[in-house]
Amino acid sequence: MIEIRYSIKGTSMPPATQQLEETLRDMAIEFFHQGPGYSQETVVLREAAKRLGIGHDIREQQRLLTAWHDLFRNGILAWGYDVDNPTAPFFHLAER
């Protein structure tokens, strides 16, 4: 079986993973603009799991976590919202 892969920033990922990361990115942007009460890891992850219908499937939850952490590794998101909330679980959009 041949798996079709797409290249993003020099890495290759399955389409389902790419879609998962894009959904999380869009949700993080949406929640970030609502303020620090929404710009938190657990808030985004729980809502993403709900919207994506992940439920209690641990494998899918772990895929979601991996996609979430990829947003930080790839420089899309950074930890902390402001100087009063400088660390996780708060996050902000990384400027380049």
C-alpha positions, 0 to 999 in steps of 0.5 A: 500500500502506498501512502500519500504524504504532503510536505510542510516545512520540510517534513512529511506527514499523512494528510490526516495529521496535516488536517489535525494540525491545521484544525488545531492551529485555526482553533488556537488563533480563534481562542487566542483572540478571546483572551487569556481565559481561552488561550490555554492548552486544556481549553483548546485541546478539549474543544478540539477533541469535541469538534473532531469527535475524538472521544475516549480513544487514547490513540486519537487523543495522543495524535491530537497531543502530538499535533498540538506540540508540533505547533510549538516545535514549528514556531506557530505557537509559543508558551505564555500569554503575557508577563502575568501569565508567562508559561504553560498552560497559556500560549500566544501566537509566535511572531516571526 
